[in-house]
Amino acid sequence: QVQLVESGGALVQPGGSLRLSCAASGSDFRIYTMAWYRQAPGKQRELVAFINSGGSGNYATSVKGRFTISRDNAKNTVYLQMNSLKPEDTAVYYCNAARVRSGSSSLPGAYWGQGTQVTVSS
């Protein structure tokens, strides 16, 4: 099992930047694909980005070129750098971990953090 704790959410103006962090504990961090999801009021939870143990990231079309996902396996932490934020990025952001088995993983994984609120507003 793995426990996930997000931090870094805040109120930010349009065009601003934030960096979210997700600290993992309880298991070998390297065996998990890590992902960020978000859920806006009245909407379904959606995948924002994910990164494999080797550090290769993938992004939703809506955030590509603005957000960057990264991980530090030595610190058991995954990050989401968010630049050029828009009001439509307002949501609760969740960290997710998916166990890699036989070289692949399925998202969303079984483990979720509690979420961190990001509000983009002037």
C-alpha positions in Angstrom: 0.0 0.0 0.0 1.0 3.6 -0.4 -0.2 6.8 1.3 -0.4 10.0 -0.6 -0.5 13.6 0.7 -0.9 16.5 -1.6 0.1 20.1 -0.9 0.6 23.4 -2.7 -3.0 24.4 -3.7 -3.9 28.0 -3.4 -5.7 31.0 -4.9 -3.8 32.4 -7.8 -4.6 35.0 -10.5 -5.1 34.1 -14.1 -1.7 33.7 -15.8 0.0 32.8 -12.6 1.9 29.6 -11.6 1.6 27.0 -8.8 3.5 23.9 -8.0 1.7 21.0 -6.4 3.5 18.3 -4.5 2.4 14.8 -3.6 4.5 12.9 -1.0 4.2 9.1 -1.0 4.9 6.8 1.9 4.5 3.1 2.8 5.8 1.4 -0.3 8.4 1.4 -3.0 7.6 4.6 -4.8 9.4 3.4 -8.0 6.9 0.7 -8.7 4.0 3.1 -9.2 2.9 5.1 -12.1 1.9 8.5 -10.6 -0.8 10.7 -11.9 -2.7 13.9 -11.2 -6.4 14.2 -11.6 -8.7 17.1 -11.0 -12.4 17.6 -10.3 -14.2 20.9 -10.8 -17.6 21.5 -9.2 -20.3 19.7 -11.0 -17.9 17.9 -13.3 -16.4 14.4 -13.4 -12.9 13.8 -12.2 -10.4 14.0 -15.1 -6.9 12.9 -15.8 -4.5 15.8 -16.0 -1.1 14.1 -16.4 0.8 10.9 -15.5 4.4 9.9 -15.3 6.0 6.4 -15.3 8.9 5.3 -13.1 11.3 6.3 -15.7 10.2 9.9 -15.7 8.2 10.0 -19.0 5.2 12.3 -18.7 1.9 12.4 -20.6 -0.7 15.2 -20.6 -4.3 16.0 -21.2 -4.7 18.2 -24.3 -6.1 21.0 -22.1 -2.9 21.4 -20.1 -0.2 20.4 -22.6 2.4 23.0 -22.9 1.4 24.7 -19.6 1.7 21.9 -17.0 4.7 19.7 -16.3 4.7 16.6 -14.2 7.9 15.3 -12.6 9.0 12.9 -9.9 11.8 12.6 -7.5 12.2 8.9 -6.7 14.7 9.7 -4.0 12.2 11.9 -2.2 9.1 9.7 -3.0 7.5 12.8 -4.4 5.6 13.7 -7.6 5.1 17.3 -8.7 2.8 19.2 -11.0 4.2 22.5 -12.2 1.3 24.6 -13.5 2.0 27.7 -15.5 -0.3 30.1 -17.4 -3.2 29.2 -15.2 -6.7 29.8 -16.4 -10.0 30.1 -14.5 -11.0 26.7 -16.0 -8.1 25.1 -14.2 -10.0 25.7 -11.0 -10.6 22.3 -9.3 -9.6 20.0 -6.5 -6.4 18.3 -7.6 -5.8 14.7 -6.6 -2.7 12.6 -6.6 -3.1 9.0 -7.7 -0.8 5.9 -7.7 -1.1 2.9 -9.9 0.9 -0.2 -9.2 3.1 -1.4 -12.1 2.7 -5.1 -12.8 4.4 -7.0 -15.6 5.6 -3.7 -17.0 2.2 -1.9 -17.2 -0.3 -0.1 -15.1 -3.9 0.9 -15.3 -5.2 4.4 -14.4 -6.6 5.4 -12.2 -4.8 3.4 -9.6 -6.1 2.2 -6.3 -4.5 4.9 -4.2 -5.7 8.5 -3.8 -4.6 11.5 -1.8 -7.1 13.8 -0.1 -6.9 16.5 -2.7 -5.7 20.1 -2.7 -7.8 23.1 -3.9 -6.6 25.2 -6.8 -8.6 28.4 -7.5 -7.7 30.6 -10.4 -9.5 33.9 -10.1 -8.8 37.6 -10.2 
